[in-house]
Amino acid sequence: MSHADYIKSITSMNTLAISAITTGEIKRYSKSDIHWVRVKNSHFNNIRFRKGDVYQFEFGKCPIPEMAYEHRGLILGVAGKLLYVLPICSFKAHNREHCNAYHKKDNPSGNDEFFLLKTDGFPFLRHDSILKTNELKTVSIKRALYSHGRIDISGDMYKSIERKAFYKCFPSFSFKYDEQKQDTIKLTEQLEKSSEYIKQLQSEHEDLKQKYKDLQKELRTLKEQSKDTN
């Protein structure tokens, strides 16, 4: 393709894009393209990404309902140069789904596809935000722009997020996992009961052995007394 053909294609694409996106979206759209051009052939950075890190990501141009453009994201896993990320967006009071988002204290029966992150629990947030537990993304580390902070992976909050994401993204596997977990609990209980029963039998066995020894001793004493009497 010649330069002229390329420019013609880009012009046609931009014409279509302008008619498809809002005025406020144009800047984000162009930033996404510029980021892609800058990082496409660039060297990988040496940043050490970890589970629990919250970064600003350029997710790129994505169709609804995927999270698109620049947003924060929580890293759930690292696989070489790929990151497993849950996107985070700003809380919108006019959005019904956001208003019904799950929160352990404020709304424990809420829709757990949306996890409410409140500023009082996360210092790196400037405003309340929504984490999407049902939209696990696999992205290149080149999409990471800068760090916001970190959620302690040993805390209940992170464990709850990870568990909900697991169930939302892998429902059939999660169902089998729960079944096996229940089976394991039952088997463990049965094993504990069997162990207690075995201990009881061993105790009774020791008692019987002692009684047997006592009877043998008593029998010998009786035999000796019988001999003396005769």
Backbone as CSV, one residue per row, in Angstrom:
resi,resn,N_x,N_y,N_z,CA_x,CA_y,CA_z,C_x,C_y,C_z
1,MET,0.849,-1.192,0.000,0.000,0.000,0.000,0.889,1.248,0.000
2,SER,0.606,2.181,-0.891,1.386,3.410,-0.985,0.983,4.372,0.136
3,HIS,1.794,5.417,0.344,1.479,6.441,1.346,0.146,7.114,1.028
4,ALA,-0.087,7.335,-0.246,-1.335,8.000,-0.655,-2.543,7.126,-0.323
5,ASP,-2.406,5.809,-0.575,-3.497,4.878,-0.248,-3.745,4.827,1.257
6,TYR,-2.625,4.857,1.992,-2.745,4.809,3.451,-3.482,6.046,3.961
7,ILE,-3.068,7.219,3.484,-3.704,8.480,3.911,-5.184,8.479,3.534
8,LYS,-5.494,7.921,2.367,-6.883,7.843,1.924,-7.694,6.947,2.862
9,SER,-7.107,5.810,3.245,-7.784,4.882,4.157,-8.007,5.509,5.526
10,ILE,-6.967,6.197,6.016,-7.072,6.847,7.320,-8.142,7.931,7.292
11,THR,-8.185,8.684,6.210,-9.193,9.739,6.072,-10.601,9.150,6.098
12,SER,-10.791,8.046,5.373,-12.101,7.387,5.342,-12.475,6.865,6.724
13,MET,-11.485,6.269,7.400,-11.741,5.731,8.727,-12.101,6.843,9.707
14,ASN,-11.364,7.945,9.650,-11.626,9.065,10.552,-13.004,9.676,10.293
15,THR,-13.397,9.714,9.039,-14.726,10.227,8.696,-15.811,9.366,9.343
16,LEU,-15.625,8.041,9.271,-16.565,7.113,9.898,-16.531,7.245,11.420
17,ALA,-15.321,7.391,11.945,-15.160,7.473,13.406,-15.854,8.715,13.965
18,ILE,-15.674,9.843,13.291,-16.261,11.102,13.756,-17.783,11.012,13.801
19,SER,-18.344,10.257,12.858,-19.803,10.116,12.834,-20.291,9.109,13.876
20,ALA,-19.369,8.274,14.384,-19.760,7.211,15.321,-19.498,7.557,16.780
21,ILE,-18.629,8.521,17.035,-18.281,8.837,18.422,-18.715,10.259,18.780
22,THR,-18.827,10.489,20.069,-19.263,11.796,20.560,-18.102,12.784,20.540
23,THR,-18.426,14.044,20.683,-17.386,15.089,20.686,-16.418,14.880,21.848
24,GLY,-16.967,14.519,23.009,-16.114,14.306,24.181,-15.247,13.070,24.080
25,GLU,-15.592,12.178,23.161,-14.869,10.921,23.006,-13.701,11.027,22.034
26,ILE,-13.704,12.052,21.206,-12.691,12.180,20.153,-11.279,12.218,20.735
27,LYS,-11.094,12.969,21.823,-9.768,13.070,22.430,-9.290,11.718,22.937
28,ARG,-10.197,10.967,23.582,-9.832,9.654,24.109,-9.539,8.686,22.965
29,TYR,-10.305,8.811,21.905,-10.128,7.979,20.713,-8.734,8.203,20.122
30,SER,-8.356,9.464,19.966,-7.051,9.784,19.368,-5.906,9.401,20.306
31,LYS,-6.102,9.595,21.617,-5.068,9.201,22.583,-4.802,7.713,22.521
32,SER,-5.870,6.938,22.311,-5.732,5.494,22.199,-4.877,5.113,21.002
33,ASP,-5.115,5.774,19.873,-4.333,5.517,18.665,-2.872,5.910,18.861
34,ILE,-2.655,7.066,19.460,-1.294,7.567,19.670,-0.525,6.628,20.590
35,HIS,-1.178,6.156,21.641,-0.527,5.224,22.572,-0.128,3.946,21.843
36,TRP,-1.036,3.430,21.011,-0.744,2.190,20.279,0.481,2.354,19.389
37,VAL,0.562,3.488,18.691,1.701,3.742,17.795,2.993,3.837,18.596
38,ARG,2.936,4.491,19.741,4.142,4.700,20.557,4.696,3.401,21.143
39,VAL,3.807,2.511,21.574,4.279,1.325,22.298,4.374,0.075,21.436
40,LYS,3.797,0.099,20.229,3.720,-1.113,19.400,5.071,-1.806,19.270
41,ASN,6.092,-1.081,18.903,7.420,-1.663,18.695,8.439,-1.233,19.750
42,SER,7.946,-0.679,20.844,8.854,-0.226,21.901,9.331,-1.401,22.751
43,HIS,10.395,-1.178,23.504,10.916,-2.208,24.401,9.994,-2.355,25.609
44,PHE,9.948,-3.564,26.157,9.166,-3.783,27.365,9.869,-3.135,28.552
45,ASN,9.082,-2.537,29.435,9.674,-1.915,30.621,10.029,-2.998,31.647
46,ASN,10.777,-2.591,32.648,11.230,-3.532,33.683,10.440,-3.401,34.976
47,ILE,9.248,-2.838,34.885,8.407,-2.683,36.082,7.986,-4.059,36.593
48,ARG,8.028,-4.231,37.902,7.602,-5.487,38.521,6.124,-5.370,38.902
49,PHE,5.276,-5.924,38.088,3.835,-5.886,38.353,3.468,-7.016,39.316
50,ARG,2.504,-6.736,40.197,2.098,-7.719,41.197,0.583,-7.768,41.334
51,LYS,0.106,-8.918,41.799,-1.312,-9.009,42.144,-1.637,-7.928,43.163
52,GLY,-2.760,-7.267,42.987,-3.176,-6.233,43.937,-2.799,-4.829,43.522
53,ASP,-1.888,-4.690,42.545,-1.504,-3.360,42.072,-2.656,-2.728,41.285
54,VAL,-2.829,-1.436,41.457,-3.824,-0.688,40.695,-3.074,0.286,39.784
55,TYR,-3.257,0.136,38.473,-2.578,0.970,37.482,-3.589,1.705,36.616
56,GLN,-3.116,2.761,36.004,-3.873,3.408,34.941,-3.536,2.659,33.654
57,PHE,-4.569,2.226,32.926,-4.363,1.455,31.701,-4.992,2.159,30.505
58,GLU,-4.383,1.950,29.356,-5.012,2.345,28.096,-5.591,1.067,27.494
59,PHE,-6.891,0.863,27.683,-7.524,-0.371,27.214,-7.795,-0.370,25.715
60,GLY,-7.670,0.789,25.091,-7.857,0.849,23.649,-9.310,1.041,23.247
61,LYS,-9.547,0.961,21.960,-10.896,1.141,21.415,-11.640,-0.191,21.470
62,CYS,-12.721,-0.227,22.220,-13.481,-1.464,22.403,-14.976,-1.179,22.228
63,PRO,-15.721,-2.152,21.702,-17.166,-1.969,21.560,-17.887,-2.128,22.892
64,ILE,-19.041,-1.507,23.015,-19.877,-1.650,24.203,-20.288,-3.113,24.337
65,PRO,-20.305,-3.692,25.549,-20.142,-3.046,26.855,-18.732,-3.147,27.432
66,GLU,-17.717,-3.462,26.601,-16.354,-3.549,27.121,-15.880,-2.182,27.613
67,MET,-14.998,-2.226,28.631,-14.373,-0.996,29.101,-13.359,-0.546,28.052
68,ALA,-13.463,0.693,27.621,-12.584,1.197,26.568,-11.779,2.397,27.050
69,TYR,-10.749,2.711,26.282,-9.908,3.883,26.516,-9.165,3.813,27.856
70,GLU,-8.897,4.980,28.420,-8.026,5.038,29.601,-8.836,4.935,30.889
71,HIS,-8.491,3.923,31.694,-9.149,3.707,32.987,-8.160,3.032,33.939
72,ARG,-8.531,3.056,35.201,-7.757,2.295,36.174,-8.108,0.815,36.083
73,GLY,-7.233,-0.014,36.621,-7.500,-1.444,36.622,-6.751,-2.130,37.760
74,LEU,-7.384,-3.160,38.318,-6.776,-3.947,39.397,-6.163,-5.208,38.801
75,ILE,-4.892,-5.451,39.074,-4.201,-6.638,38.563,-4.518,-7.847,39.449
76,LEU,-5.087,-8.881,38.810,-5.375,-10.131,39.535,-4.310,-11.196,39.297
77,GLY,-3.531,-11.021,38.242,-2.509,-12.016,37.943,-1.507,-11.505,36.928
78,VAL,-0.335,-12.122,36.939,0.744,-11.749,36.011,1.239,-13.014,35.328
79,ALA,1.290,-12.985,33.988,1.794,-14.121,33.212,2.795,-13.595,32.188
80,GLY,4.045,-13.480,32.601,5.066,-12.939,31.710,4.792,-11.485,31.388
81,LYS,4.569,-11.202,30.119,4.314,-9.834,29.670,2.820,-9.527,29.585
82,LEU,2.000,-10.444,30.095,0.554,-10.247,30.097,0.043,-10.065,31.516
83,LEU,-0.988,-9.231,31.650,-1.606,-8.981,32.953,-3.083,-9.343,32.875
84,TYR,-3.594,-9.910,33.959,-5.026,-10.181,34.079,-5.612,-9.075,34.949
85,VAL,-6.496,-8.291,34.354,-6.922,-7.027,34.975,-8.439,-6.922,35.049
86,LEU,-8.927,-6.388,36.178,-10.332,-6.002,36.291,-10.404,-4.483,36.162
87,PRO,-11.172,-3.962,35.201,-11.240,-2.510,34.998,-12.031,-1.795,36.091
88,ILE,-11.672,-0.547,36.312,-12.322,0.307,37.307,-12.761,1.602,36.632
89,CYS,-13.983,2.004,36.885,-14.477,3.267,36.328,-15.046,4.137,37.452
90,SER,-15.331,5.374,37.140,-15.885,6.296,38.131,-17.328,5.927,38.460
91,PHE,-17.709,6.120,39.719,-19.083,5.884,40.143,-19.974,6.987,39.565
92,LYS,-21.093,6.577,38.963,-22.033,7.543,38.385,-23.374,7.410,39.111
93,ALA,-23.755,8.469,39.787,-24.966,8.437,40.614,-26.228,8.209,39.795
94,HIS,-26.217,8.554,38.501,-27.401,8.381,37.671,-27.492,6.974,37.065
95,ASN,-26.454,6.172,37.285,-26.423,4.815,36.738,-27.038,3.840,37.747
96,ARG,-28.140,3.185,37.371,-28.831,2.275,38.293,-27.934,1.129,38.743
97,GLU,-27.157,0.592,37.810,-26.282,-0.533,38.145,-25.222,-0.107,39.152
98,HIS,-24.695,1.091,38.986,-23.698,1.604,39.927,-24.319,1.811,41.311
99,CYS,-25.539,2.328,41.335,-26.215,2.585,42.615,-26.549,1.291,43.355
100,ASN,-26.673,0.207,42.605,-26.978,-1.086,43.219,-25.741,-1.971,43.306
101,ALA,-24.563,-1.364,43.210,-23.323,-2.135,43.251,-23.123,-2.774,44.621
102,TYR,-22.476,-3.910,44.623,-22.199,-4.632,45.869,-21.226,-3.849,46.747
103,HIS,-21.535,-3.817,48.032,-20.599,-3.296,49.035,-20.845,-4.093,50.309
104,LYS,-19.785,-4.599,50.898,-19.902,-5.521,52.028,-20.770,-4.968,53.147
105,LYS,-20.631,-3.672,53.450,-21.385,-3.069,54.559,-22.631,-2.335,54.077
106,ASP,-22.468,-1.504,53.056,-23.566,-0.639,52.619,-24.625,-1.351,51.779
107,ASN,-24.195,-2.347,51.005,-25.155,-3.022,50.123,-24.731,-4.478,49.881
108,PRO,-24.775,-5.314,50.916,-24.303,-6.706,50.793,-25.132,-7.565,49.848
109,SER,-26.363,-7.152,49.553,-27.208,-7.921,48.637,-27.231,-7.292,47.240
110,GLY,-26.326,-6.359,46.986,-26.291,-5.666,45.700,-25.764,-6.540,44.569
111,ASN,-25.766,-5.990,43.365,-25.300,-6.689,42.166,-23.775,-6.798,42.211
112,ASP,-23.265,-8.026,42.416,-21.825,-8.175,42.590,-21.043,-8.237,41.276
113,GLU,-21.713,-7.923,40.151,-20.960,-7.689,38.916,-20.262,-6.327,39.001
114,PHE,-20.755,-5.499,39.903,-20.193,-4.169,40.137,-19.813,-4.062,41.613
115,PHE,-18.545,-3.823,41.873,-18.015,-3.795,43.226,-17.668,-2.356,43.583
116,LEU,-18.362,-1.806,44.569,-18.162,-0.402,44.945,-16.882,-0.238,45.760
117,LEU,-16.006,0.633,45.272,-14.779,0.987,45.986,-14.945,2.411,46.502
118,LYS,-14.977,2.572,47.817,-15.203,3.900,48.398,-13.873,4.553,48.776
119,THR,-13.855,5.870,48.664,-12.612,6.617,48.905,-12.091,6.437,50.326
120,ASP,-13.000,6.200,51.292,-12.534,6.065,52.669,-11.745,4.781,52.892
121,GLY,-11.836,3.849,51.950,-11.083,2.604,52.093,-9.871,2.517,51.183
122,PHE,-9.789,3.459,50.226,-8.704,3.416,49.251,-8.152,4.828,49.047
123,PRO,-7.033,5.148,49.682,-6.465,6.501,49.636,-6.125,6.994,48.235
124,PHE,-5.860,6.056,47.296,-5.450,6.469,45.957,-6.632,6.876,45.079
125,LEU,-7.864,6.717,45.582,-9.049,7.114,44.818,-9.433,8.557,45.128
126,ARG,-9.704,9.346,44.085,-10.154,10.726,44.280,-11.663,10.781,44.475
127,HIS,-12.358,9.726,44.043,-13.813,9.661,44.187,-14.227,8.191,44.202
128,ASP,-15.435,7.912,44.666,-15.931,6.536,44.686,-15.880,5.955,43.273
129,SER,-15.571,4.666,43.204,-15.398,4.029,41.902,-16.080,2.665,41.867
130,ILE,-16.213,2.147,40.646,-16.844,0.852,40.426,-15.843,-0.094,39.756
131,LEU,-15.649,-1.241,40.361,-14.803,-2.284,39.785,-15.711,-3.337,39.153
132,LYS,-15.438,-3.702,37.908,-16.287,-4.648,37.180,-15.730,-6.067,37.342
133,THR,-16.383,-6.854,38.181,-15.887,-8.203,38.467,-16.138,-9.184,37.327
134,ASN,-17.016,-8.831,36.396,-17.360,-9.754,35.305,-16.611,-9.434,34.009
135,GLU,-15.624,-8.558,34.066,-14.911,-8.173,32.837,-13.402,-8.337,32.998
136,LEU,-12.983,-9.564,33.222,-11.558,-9.848,33.342,-10.894,-9.662,31.983
137,LYS,-9.859,-8.821,31.939,-9.168,-8.525,30.681,-7.734,-9.062,30.717
138,THR,-7.287,-9.574,29.583,-5.882,-9.954,29.421,-5.221,-8.876,28.575
139,VAL,-4.266,-8.158,29.156,-3.658,-7.029,28.451,-2.135,-7.097,28.527
140,SER,-1.505,-6.485,27.562,-0.045,-6.372,27.562,0.400,-5.401,28.649
141,ILE,1.583,-5.635,29.206,2.104,-4.698,30.209,2.342,-3.321,29.586
142,LYS,2.399,-3.265,28.254,2.585,-1.982,27.570,1.352,-1.090,27.689
143,ARG,0.233,-1.658,28.094,-0.976,-0.850,28.282,-0.956,-0.105,29.624
144,ALA,-0.062,-0.502,30.529,0.022,0.151,31.841,0.707,1.508,31.699
145,LEU,0.059,2.556,32.211,0.600,3.916,32.088,1.346,4.353,33.338
146,TYR,0.685,4.238,34.493,1.335,4.605,35.752,0.556,3.982,36.913
147,SER,1.224,3.914,38.052,0.642,3.245,39.222,-0.220,4.201,40.039
148,HIS,-1.304,3.677,40.589,-2.157,4.436,41.505,-1.923,4.039,42.952
149,GLY,-1.684,2.774,43.170,-1.553,2.282,44.533,-1.699,0.771,44.548
150,ARG,-2.132,0.288,45.680,-2.165,-1.166,45.844,-3.250,-1.568,46.832
151,ILE,-3.896,-2.708,46.568,-4.838,-3.301,47.513,-4.158,-4.510,48.143
152,ASP,-4.145,-4.561,49.448,-3.486,-5.653,50.172,-4.134,-6.988,49.809
153,ILE,-3.366,-7.888,49.193,-3.938,-9.162,48.734,-4.212,-10.133,49.876
154,SER,-3.722,-9.826,51.074,-4.008,-10.690,52.230,-5.277,-10.236,52.964
155,GLY,-5.828,-9.091,52.545,-7.013,-8.548,53.205,-8.305,-9.129,52.666
156,ASP,-9.376,-8.975,53.441,-10.692,-9.509,53.058,-11.224,-8.862,51.788
157,MET,-10.935,-7.573,51.585,-11.443,-6.860,50.425,-10.940,-7.490,49.134
158,TYR,-9.616,-7.677,49.028,-9.054,-8.253,47.805,-9.553,-9.681,47.605
159,LYS,-9.573,-10.469,48.676,-10.017,-11.862,48.565,-11.458,-11.935,48.069
160,SER,-12.295,-11.007,48.548,-13.689,-10.968,48.126,-13.792,-10.610,46.639
161,ILE,-12.994,-9.643,46.191,-12.985,-9.243,44.775,-12.535,-10.411,43.904
162,GLU,-11.461,-11.048,44.286,-10.915,-12.156,43.508,-11.910,-13.312,43.421
163,ARG,-12.560,-13.595,44.539,-13.534,-14.696,44.579,-14.734,-14.391,43.672
164,LYS,-15.237,-13.154,43.739,-16.397,-12.786,42.915,-16.033,-12.800,41.429
165,ALA,-14.838,-12.338,41.095,-14.394,-12.362,39.698,-14.279,-13.794,39.198
166,PHE,-13.781,-14.657,40.037,-13.626,-16.072,39.699,-14.982,-16.694,39.378
167,TYR,-15.968,-16.404,40.213,-17.307,-16.967,40.016,-18.003,-16.357,38.801
168,LYS,-17.760,-15.075,38.547,-18.417,-14.421,37.407,-17.816,-14.866,36.076
169,CYS,-16.514,-15.026,36.038,-15.840,-15.328,34.782,-15.793,-16.821,34.465
170,PHE,-15.859,-17.652,35.500,-15.780,-19.103,35.293,-16.881,-19.805,36.090
171,PRO,-18.155,-19.561,35.737,-19.269,-20.081,36.539,-19.346,-21.605,36.616
172,SER,-19.150,-22.300,35.480,-19.262,-23.766,35.503,-18.121,-24.383,36.301
173,PHE,-16.934,-23.839,36.113,-15.780,-24.328,36.875,-15.973,-24.034,38.357
174,SER,-16.524,-22.854,38.646,-16.766,-22.464,40.037,-17.772,-23.398,40.696
175,PHE,-18.807,-23.795,39.919,-19.820,-24.712,40.446,-19.184,-26.049,40.825
176,LYS,-18.342,-26.570,39.930,-17.657,-27.832,40.222,-16.698,-27.679,41.403
177,TYR,-16.049,-26.536,41.451,-15.122,-26.259,42.558,-15.866,-26.275,43.897
178,ASP,-17.053,-25.634,43.910,-17.860,-25.608,45.138,-18.316,-27.007,45.532
179,GLU,-18.715,-27.785,44.521,-19.137,-29.162,44.797,-18.001,-29.962,45.421
180,GLN,-16.825,-29.864,44.818,-15.666,-30.591,45.322,-15.257,-30.093,46.707
181,LYS,-15.425,-28.797,46.912,-15.097,-28.225,48.217,-16.020,-28.779,49.290
182,GLN,-17.334,-28.874,48.967,-18.302,-29.444,49.906,-18.014,-30.915,50.161
183,ASP,-17.657,-31.638,49.084,-17.309,-33.055,49.248,-16.087,-33.207,50.152
184,THR,-15.125,-32.318,49.965,-13.904,-32.364,50.788,-14.232,-32.097,52.247
185,ILE,-15.118,-31.120,52.483,-15.521,-30.809,53.860,-16.193,-32.019,54.513
186,LYS,-17.116,-32.667,53.759,-17.810,-33.839,54.285,-16.835,-34.979,54.568
187,LEU,-15.915,-35.218,53.631,-14.927,-36.284,53.811,-14.007,-35.989,54.994
188,THR,-13.669,-34.716,55.153,-12.820,-34.315,56.289,-13.546,-34.568,57.606
189,GLU,-14.844,-34.218,57.631,-15.642,-34.469,58.838,-15.732,-35.962,59.133
190,GLN,-15.955,-36.762,58.078,-16.021,-38.210,58.256,-14.684,-38.764,58.754
191,LEU,-13.600,-38.224,58.213,-12.266,-38.655,58.630,-12.027,-38.322,60.099
192,GLU,-12.448,-37.130,60.503,-12.286,-36.729,61.904,-13.088,-37.642,62.828
193,LYS,-14.329,-37.968,62.399,-15.165,-38.873,63.197,-14.539,-40.257,63.266
194,SER,-14.015,-40.727,62.118,-13.366,-42.042,62.081,-12.127,-42.060,62.963
195,SER,-11.385,-40.952,62.943,-10.173,-40.858,63.778,-10.532,-40.911,65.255
196,GLU,-11.616,-40.193,65.607,-12.069,-40.217,67.002,-12.522,-41.614,67.397
197,TYR,-13.217,-42.300,66.470,-13.702,-43.656,66.749,-12.534,-44.625,66.911
198,ILE,-11.520,-44.458,66.059,-10.322,-45.306,66.150,-9.614,-45.075,67.487
199,LYS,-9.524,-43.817,67.904,-8.906,-43.508,69.202,-9.687,-44.158,70.340
200,GLN,-11.020,-44.115,70.216,-11.872,-44.729,71.225,-11.648,-46.239,71.285
201,LEU,-11.581,-46.871,70.095,-11.336,-48.311,70.035,-9.968,-48.660,70.593
202,GLN,-8.975,-47.833,70.276,-7.632,-48.075,70.805,-7.613,-47.972,72.322
203,SER,-8.361,-46.974,72.852,-8.442,-46.816,74.306,-9.117,-48.028,74.944
204,GLU,-10.214,-48.477,74.312,-10.918,-49.653,74.823,-10.039,-50.892,74.731
205,HIS,-9.263,-50.973,73.648,-8.351,-52.096,73.478,-7.304,-52.133,74.590
206,GLU,-6.759,-50.961,74.910,-5.768,-50.876,75.983,-6.396,-51.264,77.316
207,ASP,-7.656,-50.815,77.528,-8.356,-51.191,78.775,-8.549,-52.706,78.863
208,LEU,-8.940,-53.310,77.751,-9.149,-54.765,77.724,-7.842,-55.520,77.936
209,LYS,-6.772,-55.000,77.344,-5.464,-55.626,77.550,-5.064,-55.601,79.017
210,GLN,-5.336,-54.446,79.644,-4.999,-54.322,81.062,-5.853,-55.254,81.908
211,LYS,-7.152,-55.337,81.565,-8.044,-56.250,82.290,-7.609,-57.698,82.110
212,TYR,-7.176,-58.020,80.890,-6.697,-59.372,80.613,-5.476,-59.694,81.475
213,LYS,-4.546,-58.734,81.565,-3.357,-58.923,82.393,-3.733,-59.093,83.863
214,ASP,-4.700,-58.262,84.280,-5.148,-58.363,85.687,-5.784,-59.726,85.963
215,LEU,-6.566,-60.209,85.001,-7.207,-61.521,85.157,-6.176,-62.639,85.179
216,GLN,-5.175,-62.516,84.329,-4.110,-63.512,84.322,-3.380,-63.540,85.668
217,LYS,-3.125,-62.352,86.169,-2.450,-62.248,87.458,-3.308,-62.848,88.565
218,GLU,-4.601,-62.536,88.522,-5.537,-63.059,89.516,-5.622,-64.586,89.429
219,LEU,-5.607,-65.102,88.180,-5.669,-66.544,87.975,-4.432,-67.239,88.541
220,ARG,-3.259,-66.646,88.334,-2.026,-67.227,88.875,-2.062,-67.247,90.401
221,THR,-2.597,-66.165,90.950,-2.692,-66.086,92.418,-3.617,-67.182,92.952
222,LEU,-4.727,-67.396,92.283,-5.678,-68.426,92.692,-5.067,-69.836,92.586
223,LYS,-4.300,-70.061,91.528,-3.643,-71.354,91.354,-2.628,-71.610,92.486
224,GLU,-1.860,-70.560,92.823,-0.876,-70.707,93.888,-1.557,-70.977,95.228
225,GLN,-2.671,-70.264,95.447,-3.417,-70.487,96.702,-3.996,-71.907,96.752
226,SER,-4.429,-72.404,95.591,-4.977,-73.755,95.530,-3.921,-74.813,95.838
227,LYS,-2.726,-74.587,95.348,-1.623,-75.499,95.613,-1.305,-75.512,97.101
228,ASP,-1.271,-74.375,97.719,-0.943,-74.282,99.155,-2.001,-74.987,99.984
229,THR,-3.244,-74.896,99.552,-4.339,-75.525,100.300,-4.252,-77.046,100.202
230,ASN,-3.861,-77.557,99.031,-3.733,-78.995,98.852,-2.488,-79.495,99.570
